[in-house]
Amino acid sequence: PTRPGVFYVTREDGVVDVWDYFYRQSDLAYSHKVSDAPLSSIAVHSNGKLVAIGDQNGTVSLLQVCDSLAVQQSNEKLAISGMFERETKREKNLETRSKEIARKQQKV
């Protein structure tokens, strides 16, 4: 994949969801019904424009995505990396806080 901010999610209802975290984190960028069978595998071509999706019946579908989902923006890698670093720190802080609260409750 060429876009660090684009994520593909296969679902059991035969739909593939495409998330573009660089532009929107709370909404899907695209959703497509690929099969009536549950989707079981996915592979993105190195150029990012072709996506092969397999279902549990053994059928493979080839999708071509638009350039906006395949071509990396100039500052995208840095922005996505920063987002993941912030979320990792946030998760660690929440975990530490949770442990502190649990310790205080044990002392009482």
C-alpha positions, 0 to 999 in steps of 0.5 A: 500500500502506498497510503499510510493513512488508508486502511481496508477492513473486510467484513463478514457481510461481504462488504469492504470498508475503506478508511482514510484517516489522513482526511477523516477519522470518524467516517468511512471514505468508501464502502463496497459490497463485494460478495454475499459470502464473508470476506476472508482475505485482502491484498493491496498491490504495491502501487496501491491502485489494485485491491484483491479481495477473497471470500470464504467461497474461494472467489477473488474480486479485483477492485481498482481504487481511485488515485485519492485512495492510492497516491500518498500526499506530501505530508501524510506519512509524518501526520499519520505517524504523529497521530499513532504516536499520540494515541500510543502515549494516550493509551499508556497514560490511560493504562497507568491511570487505571493501575493507579486507581486500582492500587488506591482502591486496594488500599482502602 
